[in-house]
């Protein structure tokens, strides 16, 4: 279901990346559903890939959180793939892309914060693309929130094989936030949203760290 809705530039908006393969009944699906529901209750938009799996969990949860009258929007940036994929549930706005590059840039243009849920190669691409754009200042300093312990092994490898060997700066990790619960994520998003409302587009990340 897609309604004709305008993307409001002043809405606070969160990109949610995650696997298309995880289904209802998986605890990771439930985690993303509950998080998206809370995001909607706080009148924040979400931007997903518009497909199945955790993208569907996000759009379903967000829709459930809007039943109390929240006017937040669910935006789906879908991609044409050789293997047919159905669209996620209740997308207010849908845009279709033929290439990942243009789609990723639109994610970056729209989003004030990024949540990376468990996922595979596609989700890893989205994580690293966001991280590099922030690192080289092609986009404003956007918080990258890693949900759950799925990414800890990767972070440990990056620190050992890249940061410790001077292939990147230890300071680059200041953009990364590892969270394990809905409440912890919402606490962080609330701080970022408050900064955005004050006009602090580029942020002092040290005050978000626990």
N, C-alpha and C positions, 0 to 999 in steps of 0.2 A: 504494500500500500504506500503510494507516494503522493503527497499533496503538493500543490504549487505554493511554495513558501519562499520568501526572500531571505537570503543570508544577511543578517544584520551585522554590520561591522563592529558594533559596540558590545556584542555578546561575548562573554568569556567562554572559550571553546577548548575542549580537550580532545586530542587525538588518542584513540585506543587501538593499539596494534596487538595482534594475537593470532593463533592458529585457526585455520579454517577446518581442521580435522577433528577437533574435540567436540563432543556432543553432550546433550542434556544428560544429567546423571553423573557426569565427571565433576569432581569438586572444583576444578579450575573453571569450568563453565559457571558454576554457582557463584564463585568468587567474583567473576567479572559481572555477572548479572546483578548481584547485590551492590557492587561498586557503582555501576551505571545508574542504578535506581537512586542511590544517594546523590549522585551528581545531578540528576534531573530535579530532585527535591530542592537542591540548592540553586536551581534556575541556571544551570550551566549547560551549554550545548556539548554534544559529542560529535566527533568525526571518525568514522570507521571505513574499512574497505568495502562495506556494504554487502558482504557475502555471508557464508555459513559459519559454523563453529563459534569461536569466541566473538567474532564480529556480530553474529546473531544474538549471542548472549548479551552483548552490550546494548544493541538496539531494543531487545525485549525488556531488559531491565530499565532502560531509560524511559521507555513508554509506560511501564508500570509506575515509575516515579513521578510521572506527569499527571496521574489520575487525580491528584490533589489540586490541579489547576495551574501547575507550573507551565510557563510558556517557552520552555527550552526546546531546542530542535535537535533532531537526529539526522546527520548528514552522511550519506554513503557515497564514497568515491570508488566505483566499481571498475573492474579491469576485464577486458576481453581475453579469455584463455582458451586453448584448444579443448580442454575438458570443461564441459558445461558446468557452471555453478549458479545455483539459485540465489536470488537477492535475499538479504536479511529482512527480518520482520520490521514493519512500520518505519520506513525511511521517509522523513518529511521532505528531504531534498536528495536527489540522486544525480550524480554526474558519472558518465562512463568514459573510460580512457582505453586507448589501444596500446599505450606504452607505459611502463612503470615510471620512467623518468618524469614525465609531465604530471602523473598522479602524485608522486612523492613531493614534487615542488608545490602542488596544491595543498597537500597536507601541511607543509611547512608554512605556507601563506596564511592558512586559516587558524592555526593552533597556537594557543597561549602556553600550553603544557602538553607533554607527551607521556602516555602510560604504555609501557611495553609488557604485555602479559605473555605467558608461555607460548612459544611458537617455534617454527622451524626456519628454513632458509629464508623465506620471504620476510618473516618477522625480524630475523637477524639483519637482513638488508635494510629494513626500515629503521632499526636501532642505530646501525653504524652510519647510515646516511644522515640521520638527524645529528648524531654526535659529531660527525665531521663538519657539517655546516655551522654548528655552534662553535666548534674549535677554530675554524678559519674566519669566523665572524661574517659569514655570508647571510646568516640570520641572527636575530637578537638572541641573547642568552636564554634559551628555553629549557626549563627543567625536564630532565629525562627520568621518569619514575619507573623503576624495574619492579614489577609486581611478583612477589613470591621468591623462592630460592632457586628457581629455574636457571637464572643467569649467573649465579655465584661462581660456578666453575669457570665460565668464560671470563669473568672479571679477574679471577685469580690468575688465569693464564695471561691475560693482557698485562697485568701488573708485573708478572714474573718475566715474560718474554719480550715485552715492549717497553713498559715504563722503566723497569730496573736496568734495561740495556740501552737506555737513552734514545729510544725510538719514538718516544712521545713524552710529554711532560706529566709529572704527577699532578699538576694543577688541573689537567683536563678532567680529572675525576670529580672535580667540584660540581660538575653539571649532573652527576649521576646520583640518584637516590634509590636505595633498595628498601622496599617496604613489604610487609607481610600481612597486612590486614586492611580492611575497608576503612576503619576509623583512623589509622595512621595515614593512609592516602588522603582522606578528606581533610585532615588537619593541615597537611602540606598544601593541598590545592587551595584551601581557604586563605592561607598566607599569601600565596602567589596571586590570587584574585584580588585581595586587598591592595597589594602593591600595584596591580594593573589599574585599579580604579583611581589610585592616587597619581597615575601618570608615570609611574616608574616602569617604563617598558623594559629596559635592561636592568637586571636585578643584582643585588648583593647576595650571592648564594650562601655566604657563610651563616646568615641568620636563619636559613631554612634547615641547616644541619642540626641533628639532635646532639 
